[in-house]
Amino acid sequence: MTDLHRNLIDGEWVGGDPVPNINPSDTNEVVGEYARATKVDAEAAIRAAQAAFPKWSRSGPLERHAILRKASDEMLARKDELGRLLSREEGKTLAEGVGETIRAAQIFDFFAGEALRLTGETVPSVRPGVGVEVTREPIGVVGIITPWNFPIAIPAWKIAPALCYGNAVVFKPADLVPGCAWAIVDILHRAGVPKGVLNLVMGKGSVVGQAMLDSPDLSAITFTGSVATGKRVAAASIEHNRKFQLEMGGKNPLVVLDDADLGVAVDCAVNGAFFSTGQRCTASSRLIVQQGIHDRFVDAVTEKLRSLAVDNAVKPGTHIGPVVDQSQFDQDEKYIAIGRDEGANLVFGGERLNRETPGFYLQPALFTEASNSMRISREEIFGPVASVIRVRDYDEALAVANDTPFGLSSGICTTSLKHATHFKRNAEAGMVMVNLPTAGVDFHVPFGGRKGSSHGPREQGRYAAEFYTTVKTAYTLA
């Protein structure tokens, strides 16, 4: 029998119905048994966070620093173990799983430092004899709802700043990936987070997530996930007049100009579009290629895809792991069929693969002769599927790149300083990459997008304070 991993509410591990966590690389393997929380559990977690907030919000910076640093140190020491857990439950390759774990440790380390760098301002008033202080204070109880595609990094970049700035947390991870969430919370719990300050409620969004949305006692909600759910989070938050932050979809372009270094362009495209099985909101699913380099680029990308091994995530030599589950696999197959029906040319892949272990293995799919009006170019697929769109020149490439309801990440491959500079200024995205994959960002600088991709202050780095704190201005008559 596998041990049951329980929810953490008010400092106690409490039960619930056990649900098996299935390995997408081997559907016969149960990664672990995890307790699903109920509506009552979620409400109890919110009450516990409310009760714990006043004392924690007035805790000293050294206490918060010590807890976050201790958690970072343990994550780093256990990077291989946690990375393997991540790969087994989500399907990333082992190298990607370990890399993401290291990044989570770095995030906790960064915010451990930020806890010691909390500052304010003392400014003169326009009135004689009056002093003015501007300070930041925690906002209260923060609800954290995270997706399955980055099961340790995204919880880290939400939980770490929330605790750093003195907030209490109710954390609901995606139902598909409870393992990494439980491990993070267990590490923080043993690192000394006081009872009630950090609460874990694993379970269905329709039950646990809905209870969080319905609660008037959450001061803020930070959410990463689908556009449809993000809109529900926004509507519920407006109803309760609470702060909310949304990171949602992307349909990110990678522009390849005639003057690009072909090798650099191919590496950027394959990495950005297909690594992590294409299951990244920053994936470059639209490859916008100038006509002079188009055919050579397509041939080179196709040849590169043929060399990639799609297999069990923890198997040595695997480049691309499985799709996360049957539902996502079905969605990928649906969009491949849509692309064919729309008239795009499937030049490579798109087939289900059989491997030594039963899993959701999908051969990366590359379409050519796509237009920007096709559904495969407009809607987020969230799988290893990319479309090549042919354009005449830079101006058309920029126009096509910006012609999307999303605006998370945008990239260009070029050796022209003129075009690179113009693209950085005029790409309608929150993040712009030059001769780099659209997926892949640093932990100490802002993350977020524009248009339908994001709402609210940026995540990560020092900009996280904009969401997790509120500003107070105090006046004193001398």
SULDAWO-V507098 format. One record per residue. N is the residue number from 1. RES is the residue in three letters. BURIAL is 1 if it has 9 or more other C-alpha atoms within 8 Angstrom, else 0. Layout:
n=N res=RES burial=BURIAL
n=N res=RES burial=BURIAL
//
This chain:
n=1 res=MET burial=0
n=2 res=THR burial=0
n=3 res=ASP burial=0
n=4 res=LEU burial=1
n=5 res=HIS burial=1
n=6 res=ARG burial=1
n=7 res=ASN burial=1
n=8 res=LEU burial=1
n=9 res=ILE burial=1
n=10 res=ASP burial=1
n=11 res=GLY burial=1
n=12 res=GLU burial=0
n=13 res=TRP burial=0
n=14 res=VAL burial=0
n=15 res=GLY burial=0
n=16 res=GLY burial=1
n=17 res=ASP burial=0
n=18 res=PRO burial=1
n=19 res=VAL burial=0
n=20 res=PRO burial=1
n=21 res=ASN burial=1
n=22 res=ILE burial=1
n=23 res=ASN burial=1
n=24 res=PRO burial=1
n=25 res=SER burial=1
n=26 res=ASP burial=1
n=27 res=THR burial=1
n=28 res=ASN burial=0
n=29 res=GLU burial=0
n=30 res=VAL burial=1
n=31 res=VAL burial=1
n=32 res=GLY burial=1
n=33 res=GLU burial=1
n=34 res=TYR burial=1
n=35 res=ALA burial=1
n=36 res=ARG burial=1
n=37 res=ALA burial=1
n=38 res=THR burial=1
n=39 res=LYS burial=1
n=40 res=VAL burial=0
n=41 res=ASP burial=1
n=42 res=ALA burial=1
n=43 res=GLU burial=1
n=44 res=ALA burial=1
n=45 res=ALA burial=1
n=46 res=ILE burial=1
n=47 res=ARG burial=0
n=48 res=ALA burial=1
n=49 res=ALA burial=1
n=50 res=GLN burial=1
n=51 res=ALA burial=0
n=52 res=ALA burial=1
n=53 res=PHE burial=1
n=54 res=PRO burial=0
n=55 res=LYS burial=0
n=56 res=TRP burial=1
n=57 res=SER burial=1
n=58 res=ARG burial=0
n=59 res=SER burial=1
n=60 res=GLY burial=0
n=61 res=PRO burial=0
n=62 res=LEU burial=0
n=63 res=GLU burial=0
n=64 res=ARG burial=1
n=65 res=HIS burial=1
n=66 res=ALA burial=1
n=67 res=ILE burial=1
n=68 res=LEU burial=1
n=69 res=ARG burial=1
n=70 res=LYS burial=1
n=71 res=ALA burial=1
n=72 res=SER burial=1
n=73 res=ASP burial=1
n=74 res=GLU burial=1
n=75 res=MET burial=1
n=76 res=LEU burial=1
n=77 res=ALA burial=0
n=78 res=ARG burial=0
n=79 res=LYS burial=1
n=80 res=ASP burial=0
n=81 res=GLU burial=0
n=82 res=LEU burial=1
n=83 res=GLY burial=1
n=84 res=ARG burial=1
n=85 res=LEU burial=1
n=86 res=LEU burial=1
n=87 res=SER burial=1
n=88 res=ARG burial=1
n=89 res=GLU burial=1
n=90 res=GLU burial=1
n=91 res=GLY burial=1
n=92 res=LYS burial=1
n=93 res=THR burial=1
n=94 res=LEU burial=1
n=95 res=ALA burial=0
n=96 res=GLU burial=1
n=97 res=GLY burial=1
n=98 res=VAL burial=1
n=99 res=GLY burial=1
n=100 res=GLU burial=1
n=101 res=THR burial=1
n=102 res=ILE burial=1
n=103 res=ARG burial=1
n=104 res=ALA burial=1
n=105 res=ALA burial=1
n=106 res=GLN burial=1
n=107 res=ILE burial=1
n=108 res=PHE burial=1
n=109 res=ASP burial=1
n=110 res=PHE burial=1
n=111 res=PHE burial=1
n=112 res=ALA burial=1
n=113 res=GLY burial=1
n=114 res=GLU burial=1
n=115 res=ALA burial=1
n=116 res=LEU burial=1
n=117 res=ARG burial=0
n=118 res=LEU burial=0
n=119 res=THR burial=0
n=120 res=GLY burial=0
n=121 res=GLU burial=0
n=122 res=THR burial=0
n=123 res=VAL burial=0
n=124 res=PRO burial=0
n=125 res=SER burial=1
n=126 res=VAL burial=0
n=127 res=ARG burial=0
n=128 res=PRO burial=0
n=129 res=GLY burial=0
n=130 res=VAL burial=1
n=131 res=GLY burial=1
n=132 res=VAL burial=1
n=133 res=GLU burial=1
n=134 res=VAL burial=1
n=135 res=THR burial=1
n=136 res=ARG burial=1
n=137 res=GLU burial=1
n=138 res=PRO burial=1
n=139 res=ILE burial=1
n=140 res=GLY burial=1
n=141 res=VAL burial=1
n=142 res=VAL burial=1
n=143 res=GLY burial=1
n=144 res=ILE burial=1
n=145 res=ILE burial=1
n=146 res=THR burial=1
n=147 res=PRO burial=1
n=148 res=TRP burial=1
n=149 res=ASN burial=0
n=150 res=PHE burial=0
n=151 res=PRO burial=1
n=152 res=ILE burial=1
n=153 res=ALA burial=1
n=154 res=ILE burial=1
n=155 res=PRO burial=1
n=156 res=ALA burial=1
n=157 res=TRP burial=1
n=158 res=LYS burial=1
n=159 res=ILE burial=1
n=160 res=ALA burial=1
n=161 res=PRO burial=1
n=162 res=ALA burial=1
n=163 res=LEU burial=1
n=164 res=CYS burial=1
n=165 res=TYR burial=1
n=166 res=GLY burial=1
n=167 res=ASN burial=1
n=168 res=ALA burial=1
n=169 res=VAL burial=1
n=170 res=VAL burial=1
n=171 res=PHE burial=1
n=172 res=LYS burial=1
n=173 res=PRO burial=1
n=174 res=ALA burial=1
n=175 res=ASP burial=1
n=176 res=LEU burial=0
n=177 res=VAL burial=1
n=178 res=PRO burial=1
n=179 res=GLY burial=1
n=180 res=CYS burial=1
n=181 res=ALA burial=1
n=182 res=TRP burial=1
n=183 res=ALA burial=1
n=184 res=ILE burial=1
n=185 res=VAL burial=1
n=186 res=ASP burial=0
n=187 res=ILE burial=1
n=188 res=LEU burial=1
n=189 res=HIS burial=1
n=190 res=ARG burial=0
n=191 res=ALA burial=1
n=192 res=GLY burial=0
n=193 res=VAL burial=1
n=194 res=PRO burial=1
n=195 res=LYS burial=1
n=196 res=GLY burial=1
n=197 res=VAL burial=1
n=198 res=LEU burial=1
n=199 res=ASN burial=1
n=200 res=LEU burial=1
n=201 res=VAL burial=1
n=202 res=MET burial=1
n=203 res=GLY burial=1
n=204 res=LYS burial=1
n=205 res=GLY burial=1
n=206 res=SER burial=0
n=207 res=VAL burial=1
n=208 res=VAL burial=1
n=209 res=GLY burial=1
n=210 res=GLN burial=1
n=211 res=ALA burial=1
n=212 res=MET burial=1
n=213 res=LEU burial=1
n=214 res=ASP burial=0
n=215 res=SER burial=0
n=216 res=PRO burial=0
n=217 res=ASP burial=0
n=218 res=LEU burial=1
n=219 res=SER burial=1
n=220 res=ALA burial=1
n=221 res=ILE burial=1
n=222 res=THR burial=1
n=223 res=PHE burial=1
n=224 res=THR burial=1
n=225 res=GLY burial=1
n=226 res=SER burial=0
n=227 res=VAL burial=1
n=228 res=ALA burial=0
n=229 res=THR burial=0
n=230 res=GLY burial=1
n=231 res=LYS burial=0
n=232 res=ARG burial=0
n=233 res=VAL burial=1
n=234 res=ALA burial=1
n=235 res=ALA burial=0
n=236 res=ALA burial=1
n=237 res=SER burial=1
n=238 res=ILE burial=0
n=239 res=GLU burial=0
n=240 res=HIS burial=0
n=241 res=ASN burial=0
n=242 res=ARG burial=1
n=243 res=LYS burial=1
n=244 res=PHE burial=1
n=245 res=GLN burial=1
n=246 res=LEU burial=1
n=247 res=GLU burial=1
n=248 res=MET burial=1
n=249 res=GLY burial=1
n=250 res=GLY burial=1
n=251 res=LYS burial=1
n=252 res=ASN burial=1
n=253 res=PRO burial=1
n=254 res=LEU burial=1
n=255 res=VAL burial=1
n=256 res=VAL burial=1
n=257 res=LEU burial=1
n=258 res=ASP burial=1
n=259 res=ASP burial=0
n=260 res=ALA burial=1
n=261 res=ASP burial=1
n=262 res=LEU burial=0
n=263 res=GLY burial=0
n=264 res=VAL burial=1
n=265 res=ALA burial=1
n=266 res=VAL burial=1
n=267 res=ASP burial=1
n=268 res=CYS burial=1
n=269 res=ALA burial=1
n=270 res=VAL burial=1
n=271 res=ASN burial=1
n=272 res=GLY burial=1
n=273 res=ALA burial=1
n=274 res=PHE burial=1
n=275 res=PHE burial=1
n=276 res=SER burial=1
n=277 res=THR burial=1
n=278 res=GLY burial=1
n=279 res=GLN burial=1
n=280 res=ARG burial=1
n=281 res=CYS burial=1
n=282 res=THR burial=1
n=283 res=ALA burial=1
n=284 res=SER burial=1
n=285 res=SER burial=1
n=286 res=ARG burial=1
n=287 res=LEU burial=1
n=288 res=ILE burial=1
n=289 res=VAL burial=1
n=290 res=GLN burial=1
n=291 res=GLN burial=1
n=292 res=GLY burial=0
n=293 res=ILE burial=1
n=294 res=HIS burial=1
n=295 res=ASP burial=0
n=296 res=ARG burial=0
n=297 res=PHE burial=1
n=298 res=VAL burial=1
n=299 res=ASP burial=0
n=300 res=ALA burial=1
n=301 res=VAL burial=1
n=302 res=THR burial=1
n=303 res=GLU burial=0
n=304 res=LYS burial=1
n=305 res=LEU burial=1
n=306 res=ARG burial=0
n=307 res=SER burial=0
n=308 res=LEU burial=1
n=309 res=ALA burial=0
n=310 res=VAL burial=1
n=311 res=ASP burial=1
n=312 res=ASN burial=1
n=313 res=ALA burial=1
n=314 res=VAL burial=1
n=315 res=LYS burial=1
n=316 res=PRO burial=0
n=317 res=GLY burial=0
n=318 res=THR burial=1
n=319 res=HIS burial=1
n=320 res=ILE burial=1
n=321 res=GLY burial=1
n=322 res=PRO burial=1
n=323 res=VAL burial=1
n=324 res=VAL burial=1
n=325 res=ASP burial=0
n=326 res=GLN burial=0
n=327 res=SER burial=0
n=328 res=GLN burial=1
n=329 res=PHE burial=1
n=330 res=ASP burial=0
n=331 res=GLN burial=1
n=332 res=ASP burial=1
n=333 res=GLU burial=1
n=334 res=LYS burial=0
n=335 res=TYR burial=1
n=336 res=ILE burial=1
n=337 res=ALA burial=0
n=338 res=ILE burial=1
n=339 res=GLY burial=1
n=340 res=ARG burial=1
n=341 res=ASP burial=0
n=342 res=GLU burial=0
n=343 res=GLY burial=0
n=344 res=ALA burial=1
n=345 res=ASN burial=1
n=346 res=LEU burial=1
n=347 res=VAL burial=1
n=348 res=PHE burial=1
n=349 res=GLY burial=1
n=350 res=GLY burial=1
n=351 res=GLU burial=0
n=352 res=ARG burial=0
n=353 res=LEU burial=0
n=354 res=ASN burial=0
n=355 res=ARG burial=1
n=356 res=GLU burial=0
n=357 res=THR burial=1
n=358 res=PRO burial=1
n=359 res=GLY burial=1
n=360 res=PHE burial=1
n=361 res=TYR burial=1
n=362 res=LEU burial=1
n=363 res=GLN burial=1
n=364 res=PRO burial=1
n=365 res=ALA burial=1
n=366 res=LEU burial=1
n=367 res=PHE burial=1
n=368 res=THR burial=1
n=369 res=GLU burial=1
n=370 res=ALA burial=1
n=371 res=SER burial=1
n=372 res=ASN burial=1
n=373 res=SER burial=0
n=374 res=MET burial=1
n=375 res=ARG burial=0
n=376 res=ILE burial=1
n=377 res=SER burial=1
n=378 res=ARG burial=1
n=379 res=GLU burial=0
n=380 res=GLU burial=1
n=381 res=ILE burial=1
n=382 res=PHE burial=1
n=383 res=GLY burial=1
n=384 res=PRO burial=1
n=385 res=VAL burial=1
n=386 res=ALA burial=1
n=387 res=SER burial=1
n=388 res=VAL burial=1
n=389 res=ILE burial=1
n=390 res=ARG burial=1
n=391 res=VAL burial=1
n=392 res=ARG burial=0
n=393 res=ASP burial=1
n=394 res=TYR burial=1
n=395 res=ASP burial=0
n=396 res=GLU burial=1
n=397 res=ALA burial=1
n=398 res=LEU burial=1
n=399 res=ALA burial=0
n=400 res=VAL burial=1
n=401 res=ALA burial=1
n=402 res=ASN burial=1
n=403 res=ASP burial=0
n=404 res=THR burial=1
n=405 res=PRO burial=0
n=406 res=PHE burial=1
n=407 res=GLY burial=1
n=408 res=LEU burial=1
n=409 res=SER burial=1
n=410 res=SER burial=1
n=411 res=GLY burial=1
n=412 res=ILE burial=1
n=413 res=CYS burial=1
n=414 res=THR burial=1
n=415 res=THR burial=0
n=416 res=SER burial=0
n=417 res=LEU burial=0
n=418 res=LYS burial=0
n=419 res=HIS burial=1
n=420 res=ALA burial=1
n=421 res=THR burial=0
n=422 res=HIS burial=0
n=423 res=PHE burial=1
n=424 res=LYS burial=1
n=425 res=ARG burial=0
n=426 res=ASN burial=0
n=427 res=ALA burial=1
n=428 res=GLU burial=0
n=429 res=ALA burial=1
n=430 res=GLY burial=1
n=431 res=MET burial=1
n=432 res=VAL burial=1
n=433 res=MET burial=1
n=434 res=VAL burial=1
n=435 res=ASN burial=1
n=436 res=LEU burial=1
n=437 res=PRO burial=1
n=438 res=THR burial=1
n=439 res=ALA burial=1
n=440 res=GLY burial=0
n=441 res=VAL burial=0
n=442 res=ASP burial=0
n=443 res=PHE burial=1
n=444 res=HIS burial=1
n=445 res=VAL burial=1
n=446 res=PRO burial=1
n=447 res=PHE burial=1
n=448 res=GLY burial=1
n=449 res=GLY burial=1
n=450 res=ARG burial=1
n=451 res=LYS burial=0
n=452 res=GLY burial=1
n=453 res=SER burial=1
n=454 res=SER burial=1
n=455 res=HIS burial=1
n=456 res=GLY burial=0
n=457 res=PRO burial=1
n=458 res=ARG burial=1
n=459 res=GLU burial=1
n=460 res=GLN burial=1
n=461 res=GLY burial=1
n=462 res=ARG burial=1
n=463 res=TYR burial=1
n=464 res=ALA burial=1
n=465 res=ALA burial=1
n=466 res=GLU burial=1
n=467 res=PHE burial=1
n=468 res=TYR burial=1
n=469 res=THR burial=1
n=470 res=THR burial=1
n=471 res=VAL burial=0
n=472 res=LYS burial=0
n=473 res=THR burial=0
n=474 res=ALA burial=0
n=475 res=TYR burial=0
n=476 res=THR burial=0
n=477 res=LEU burial=0
n=478 res=ALA burial=0
//
